[in-house]
Every structure is written in C-alpha cells, then in structure tokens.
Amino acid sequence: MLRIGLSGGIGAGKSTVSSTFSELGGVVVDGDVISREVVQPGTEGLAKLVEAFGEEILQEDGSLNRPALAAVAFSDDDKRATLNGIVHPLVGARRQELIEAAADDAVIIEDIPLLVESQMAPMFPLVVIVHADEDVRIARLIEHRGFTDADARARIAAQATEEQRRAVADVWLDNAGTAADLAAAARALWDDRIEPFADNLRAGRPASTDPVLVPADPTWPEQARRIVARLTTTCGHHAVRIDHVGSTAVPGLDAKDVIDVQVTVADLDVADELADALASAGYPRVADVVGDEPHSGDESAWAKRLHASADPGRPTNVHLRVDGLPNQLFALVFRDWLRADPDVRAEYLELKREVAAAGHADTGAYADAKEPWFGSAYDRAIAWADATGWAP
C-alpha cells in the first residue's frame, strides 16, 4: 500500500487533483467529505459542536449551518482550536477505518486540508501540495462557493502559509492555469512517479538509479530534512539519532542525486525490527547489502542494514548502523571533514569525476571504484577528528 498525502490551501484546486487520481485508480480518502460525515445530525460530532458553540450553528432542520459555524469558529485562535479539537479526532478515526478497508496493494490518496497544520506530513511516503496564488483563491471562493471577500481572506489567513507548505512538499503542483492544465499535471505525476513508486513497493524493490554525477543542488539539505522527519516518525524511539550524511550533505559538492541518511540504532536486532515499518514508509530493504567495506579492525564492526527508496522521484539510501561502531562514526566524521577542509573536498570531487567518467554500469560499481581512496581517507579523517576534538 502506498499512502499519498494531498493538501493545499482552500480554493487551490485539490479536488481536481483528487478526482484525477481517483480516475486513474487511486482510492481517495477525502478529509472534507469525512468532516461533513462526522457532524451529520445525530452524531457525536454535531452534539459536541453545539455544546461548544451553541444552537445558533444549527439550521432549522437540525443540521449544521456551516457558514454560521465558520463565522464563529474562525473569529479567533482559541475558537478555531476548539473546533479542531472536536472534529480532527473524529475525522482521523473514520479515515483509519477507510484505509484499513482498502486493498493491501492500493494507492491511497489522503486528501487532508489541514495536513500541514496538523503536522501529519511525515506520516506519508509522498506529500503532494496544490498551490494557487492568494488572489486567485479568493476569486474562486467568491465566485464558486459564495464567500464574501472578508470570509475568504479569514479562511486563508487561518491556514498554513505558502512557506510552511513548501517545507513539507515532495511535489508542488502549481494551479495557475486551467483545471485541464492541473489535471494533465496530475496525470503526468501519476504516470511518471506515483504508479512506478507503487509498483516498486508491491515488488519490494528500490527505485533504480544511475551513477551520474550532477552539480550540487542547494535544495538537497531541505529535501533531506523531509526525509529525516519521515524516518523519525517511522523509527520513533528505536532510532538513537538520524543524520543526513554522504556527499549531498556537503554544501557545494557535486554528487549523484541520491540522498544518504544514517539511522543510528542500538544494535542490528533493532534494525531488523524496523524493516517492515521502513518498507511501509517507502524504503524496502536491500537484502544483499549487510555491511560496509571495512577500513579498520574486525569486519563485523562494519555491519549494517541498507534500505533504499522505492520512489523514482527521490532516490534515497537509508543506512542503519550501530551506535559507536566504526562505520557509524565514519559516516559522520567524513561528512564533517569534507565540510571543514576545502582541499580534501576538492580532492574527493576530482576522484568522483574520474570514477563517473569511467562509465560504471550501476551505483554499486561506482561506489566500489572509490573504495581504494577511502582506505587512506579513513585514517586521515580520524586523524583530523582527533586533532580538532571532533565529537559526533
């Protein structure tokens, strides 16, 4: 099962994307629909709203008067928090029921208006945000939903900012054009990324990547922060720490477009216990990798588990290493050594370019070709750490 988090500000166009994904085979769990369902007459949700906001929020037939509720609940932060505290748990419980009823290999599209505000983004292997400029959204709300200008602005102001949404977005769909344009972009996303992602998860395999060196991308750290947040949610207390490591963690260093993340665990039994959870989060295990090339001491001290992303749009390696063992420490010290020493950084970049130019068939062969250099680099990095008082 692949779970996609879909969100965007009110009036941005989520419904167009949601309906397109549904046409393509996605199982849509719509937060707006559920939020209406849980406050129907006779429900616990409606009774709690009346208790909190008074009978003035009811229609004559006893159903919820949504504009009346909005006028009260969105008038200040405390009242909005009360509304959310009543509705969100009920919506969450119903959402879970619908997800559990879906097929094991389904692509679940969870349309959640307040995904960012409720800090749910790290729960999803992929987060899609639909965006439209504020003036466009206001015009749509007035024309299509009967909002006043003041009501539209109040609703928008009560939601997450564009900056907050960008911080969690794996995919940003800009709805500046027509509904047909947005639907076409959603179809392309499904064909090029979502369906291959789902196929990889069903097969339990990572997405394939090519050993191509690309210029340093200043957004790599931001992308890594999203991945670390996702892994933190997945691993919970089982992780001692989670770090962005490897070349993409070194500003200005050209690299393969693959994010490397290290999950530090107490022992490899914990790493094995996390295997299913990581696969569900989009990172199936690479079973034939059980350790790093040893550069000192006992080979068993360099054991690890490797998982890799099934998402073809964001290649990622997740290395699970044991706290305090040489390979766990080396991943951290090597990153910091490269960050601190421009000469070493230039030396390593030259090596990477030479290896890339040799045209290795896959990322494994590319990595193997660099190993002789790492033999001496390990000793130099440890010497640098000792001389500088480095600590992880």
C-alpha positions in Angstrom: 0.0 0.0 0.0 1.2 3.4 -0.9 -0.2 6.4 1.0 -0.1 9.8 -0.6 -0.7 12.9 1.5 -2.6 15.5 -0.7 -3.1 19.1 0.6 -3.3 22.7 -0.4 -4.9 25.9 0.7 -8.7 26.4 0.4 -9.5 27.2 -3.2 -6.2 25.9 -4.5 -7.6 23.1 -6.6 -7.1 19.9 -4.5 -10.4 18.5 -5.7 -9.3 18.5 -9.3 -6.1 16.6 -8.4 -8.0 14.2 -6.2 -10.6 13.4 -8.8 -7.9 12.8 -11.4 -6.1 10.4 -9.1 -9.4 8.6 -8.5 -10.0 8.2 -12.2 -6.5 6.6 -12.5 -7.2 4.0 -9.8 -6.3 5.8 -6.6 -8.5 5.2 -3.5 -9.4 8.7 -2.3 -10.0 9.3 1.4 -11.3 12.8 1.4 -10.9 14.8 4.6 -13.6 17.3 3.5 -16.2 14.5 2.9 -15.3 12.8 6.2 -15.5 16.1 8.1 -19.1 16.5 6.9 -20.0 12.9 7.6 -18.8 13.1 11.3 -21.1 16.1 12.0 -24.3 14.8 10.5 -27.5 15.1 12.6 -27.4 12.5 15.4 -23.6 12.2 15.5 -21.3 12.7 18.5 -19.5 15.3 16.5 -22.5 17.6 16.0 -23.5 17.3 19.6 -20.1 18.4 20.7 -20.1 21.4 18.3 -23.5 22.5 19.7 -22.2 22.2 23.2 -19.1 24.3 22.3 -20.7 27.0 20.1 -24.4 27.0 20.8 -27.5 26.1 18.9 -27.0 29.2 16.7 -24.8 27.0 14.5 -27.8 24.8 13.5 -30.2 25.0 10.6 -33.9 24.8 11.3 -33.9 21.1 10.4 -31.2 20.4 13.0 -28.3 20.0 10.5 -25.1 22.0 10.8 -25.1 25.6 9.4 -21.6 25.7 8.1 -21.4 29.4 7.4 -22.7 30.1 10.9 -20.1 27.8 12.4 -17.3 29.3 10.3 -18.3 32.8 11.3 -17.9 31.9 15.0 -15.1 29.3 14.9 -12.7 31.3 12.6 -13.1 34.5 14.6 -10.2 33.8 16.9 -7.5 31.2 17.5 -9.0 29.7 20.7 -12.3 29.0 19.0 -10.6 27.5 16.0 -8.6 25.3 18.3 -11.8 24.2 19.9 -13.3 23.3 16.6 -10.2 21.4 15.5 -10.1 19.5 18.8 -13.6 18.2 18.3 -13.5 17.4 14.6 -10.0 16.2 14.0 -10.0 13.1 16.2 -13.4 12.0 14.7 -12.1 12.5 11.2 -8.9 10.7 12.0 -10.7 7.6 13.3 -13.0 7.5 10.3 -10.1 7.9 7.9 -8.3 5.0 9.5 -11.4 2.8 9.0 -11.5 3.6 5.3 -7.8 2.9 4.9 -8.0 -0.4 6.6 -10.8 -1.4 4.3 -8.7 -0.8 1.2 -6.8 -3.5 -0.7 -3.2 -4.2 0.5 -1.8 -3.0 -2.8 -3.9 0.1 -3.2 -2.7 3.6 -3.7 -4.4 5.6 -1.0 -4.9 9.4 -1.7 -5.5 11.1 1.6 -7.0 14.5 0.8 -6.3 16.4 4.0 -7.0 20.2 4.0 -5.0 20.8 7.2 -2.2 18.3 6.6 0.5 20.9 7.4 -1.3 22.5 10.3 -1.9 19.1 11.9 1.8 18.1 11.4 0.8 14.9 9.5 3.2 15.3 6.6 5.9 12.9 7.9 3.4 10.1 8.1 3.3 9.8 4.3 5.9 8.4 1.8 4.9 11.2 -0.6 3.3 14.6 0.0 1.7 16.5 -2.9 0.8 20.1 -2.4 -1.5 22.0 -4.8 -0.9 25.8 -4.9 -2.5 28.8 -6.3 -1.8 32.5 -5.5 -3.9 34.1 -2.8 -5.8 36.5 -5.1 -6.7 33.6 -7.4 -8.0 31.6 -4.5 -10.1 34.5 -3.2 -11.7 35.0 -6.6 -12.6 31.3 -6.8 -14.0 31.2 -3.3 -16.2 34.2 -4.0 -17.4 33.0 -7.5 -17.8 29.3 -6.8 -18.5 29.0 -3.1 -20.4 32.2 -2.3 -17.8 33.5 0.2 -17.6 37.2 0.9 -14.2 38.8 0.4 -13.7 39.1 4.1 -14.7 35.5 4.8 -12.3 34.2 2.1 -9.4 36.2 3.5 -10.1 35.0 7.0 -10.2 31.3 6.0 -6.9 31.7 4.1 -5.3 33.5 7.0 -6.3 30.7 9.3 -4.4 28.1 7.3 -0.7 27.4 6.8 1.4 29.8 4.8 3.0 29.0 1.4 6.4 28.7 3.1 5.1 26.2 5.6 3.5 24.1 2.8 6.7 24.2 0.7 8.7 22.9 3.6 6.7 19.6 3.5 6.0 19.3 -0.2 7.7 16.4 -2.1 5.7 17.6 -5.1 4.4 21.1 -5.8 1.6 21.4 -8.3 1.1 25.0 -9.4 -2.5 25.7 -10.3 -2.0 29.0 -12.1 -3.7 27.8 -15.3 -6.9 26.0 -16.1 -8.4 23.0 -14.5 -7.5 21.0 -17.5 -3.8 22.0 -17.1 -3.9 20.9 -13.5 -5.5 17.6 -14.4 -2.8 17.0 -17.0 -0.1 17.7 -14.5 -1.7 15.3 -12.0 -1.9 12.5 -14.7 1.8 13.0 -15.5 2.7 12.8 -11.9 0.7 9.6 -11.5 2.3 8.0 -14.6 5.9 9.1 -14.0 6.2 8.8 -10.2 3.2 7.6 -8.2 2.4 4.4 -10.2 6.1 3.4 -10.5 6.5 4.1 -6.8 3.6 1.8 -6.0 4.9 -0.9 -8.4 8.2 -0.9 -6.6 6.6 -1.1 -3.2 4.5 -4.1 -4.4 7.6 -5.8 -5.6 9.6 -4.9 -2.5 12.4 -3.2 -4.6 14.1 0.2 -4.5 13.9 2.5 -7.5 16.7 2.1 -9.9 19.3 4.9 -10.1 22.1 5.7 -12.5 25.6 6.6 -11.3 25.5 10.1 -12.8 27.4 13.0 -11.1 25.3 16.2 -11.1 26.1 19.8 -9.9 25.5 20.4 -6.2 21.8 21.1 -5.6 21.2 23.7 -2.8 17.8 22.1 -2.1 19.4 18.7 -1.1 19.5 19.7 2.7 15.9 20.8 2.6 14.9 17.5 0.9 16.9 15.6 3.4 15.1 17.3 6.3 11.8 16.0 4.9 13.2 12.5 4.7 14.7 12.7 8.2 11.3 13.8 9.5 9.6 10.9 7.8 12.2 8.4 9.2 11.9 9.9 12.7 8.2 9.3 12.6 8.7 5.8 11.3 11.5 4.7 13.6 10.4 6.5 16.7 12.3 5.7 19.9 14.1 2.8 18.1 16.5 5.4 16.5 19.3 6.8 18.6 19.7 9.6 16.0 19.1 10.2 12.3 21.5 12.2 10.2 21.9 13.4 6.6 25.3 12.0 5.5 27.2 11.5 2.3 28.0 13.9 -0.4 24.6 15.6 -0.6 25.2 16.7 3.0 28.3 18.7 2.0 27.3 22.2 0.6 28.7 22.9 -2.9 29.9 19.3 -3.6 28.8 17.7 -6.8 27.3 14.3 -6.3 24.9 11.6 -7.5 21.4 12.8 -6.9 20.9 10.4 -4.1 20.2 11.5 -0.5 22.0 9.3 2.1 20.6 9.2 5.6 22.1 7.3 8.5 19.8 5.9 11.2 21.8 5.0 14.3 20.4 2.1 16.3 21.5 0.3 19.5 22.1 -3.0 17.6 21.3 -4.7 14.4 18.4 -6.6 16.0 16.7 -3.2 16.3 17.5 -2.5 12.6 15.8 -5.8 11.6 12.8 -5.0 13.7 12.4 -1.7 11.7 12.5 -3.5 8.3 8.7 -3.7 7.8 8.0 -0.2 9.1 10.6 1.2 6.8 9.2 -0.7 3.8 5.8 0.7 4.5 7.3 4.2 4.7 8.6 3.7 1.2 12.1 2.2 1.9 12.3 -1.5 1.2 15.4 -3.4 2.4 18.4 -4.1 0.1 18.9 -7.6 1.4 22.2 -8.4 -0.2 24.0 -5.5 1.5 24.9 -6.4 5.0 27.9 -4.2 5.7 30.3 -1.5 4.6 33.8 -2.1 3.3 35.9 -2.4 6.5 38.7 0.2 6.9 39.9 -0.9 10.3 39.5 -3.7 12.8 37.1 -6.6 12.7 34.9 -6.9 9.6 31.8 -7.5 11.9 32.3 -4.0 13.3 31.3 -2.6 9.9 28.0 -4.5 9.6 24.8 -2.6 8.7 21.4 -2.8 7.1 20.6 -0.9 4.0 17.2 0.3 2.8 16.5 2.4 -0.3 13.6 4.5 -1.6 11.1 2.9 -3.9 10.2 6.4 -5.1 11.8 7.1 -8.5 11.4 10.8 -7.9 13.7 10.9 -4.8 16.4 8.3 -4.7 17.5 7.8 -1.1 19.7 5.4 0.8 18.9 4.6 4.4 21.9 3.1 6.2 21.1 1.6 9.6 24.4 1.4 11.7 25.1 0.6 15.3 25.9 3.4 17.7 29.6 3.8 18.3 30.8 1.3 15.7 33.5 2.5 13.2 31.2 2.7 10.2 28.6 4.7 12.1 31.2 7.2 13.3 33.0 7.4 10.0 29.8 8.4 8.2 29.6 11.4 10.5 33.2 12.4 10.7 33.8 12.0 6.9 30.9 14.4 6.2 32.2 17.0 8.7 35.8 16.6 7.5 34.6 17.4 3.9 32.6 20.4 5.2 35.6 21.7 7.1 38.5 21.2 4.6 38.2 22.6 1.1 41.4 20.8 -0.1 40.0 17.4 0.9 36.7 18.4 -0.7 38.4 19.3 -4.0 40.4 16.0 -3.8 37.3 14.0 -3.3 35.5 15.8 -6.1 38.3 15.0 -8.5 38.1 11.4 -7.6 34.3 11.4 -8.1 34.6 12.9 -11.5 37.3 10.4 -12.6 35.1 7.5 -11.5 32.0 8.9 -13.1 33.8 9.4 -16.4 34.8 5.7 -16.4 31.1 5.0 -17.1 30.3 2.4 -14.4 27.1 0.4 -15.1 25.4 0.9 -11.7 25.8 2.7 -8.4 27.3 -0.3 -6.8 30.2 -0.4 -9.3 30.6 3.4 -8.9 30.9 3.0 -5.1 33.3 0.1 -5.4 35.6 2.1 -7.7 36.1 4.7 -5.0 37.0 2.3 -2.2 40.8 2.3 -2.7 40.8 6.1 -2.0 38.6 5.6 1.2 41.3 3.3 2.6 43.6 6.2 3.2 40.8 8.7 3.7 39.6 6.8 6.7 42.9 7.2 8.6 43.2 10.9 7.6 39.6 11.7 8.7 40.1 10.0 12.1 43.4 12.0 12.5 41.5 15.2 11.7 38.8 14.3 14.2 41.4 13.6 16.9 43.3 16.8 16.1 40.2 19.0 16.2 38.4 17.4 19.1 35.6 16.5 16.9 32.6 14.8 18.5 29.5 13.3 16.9 
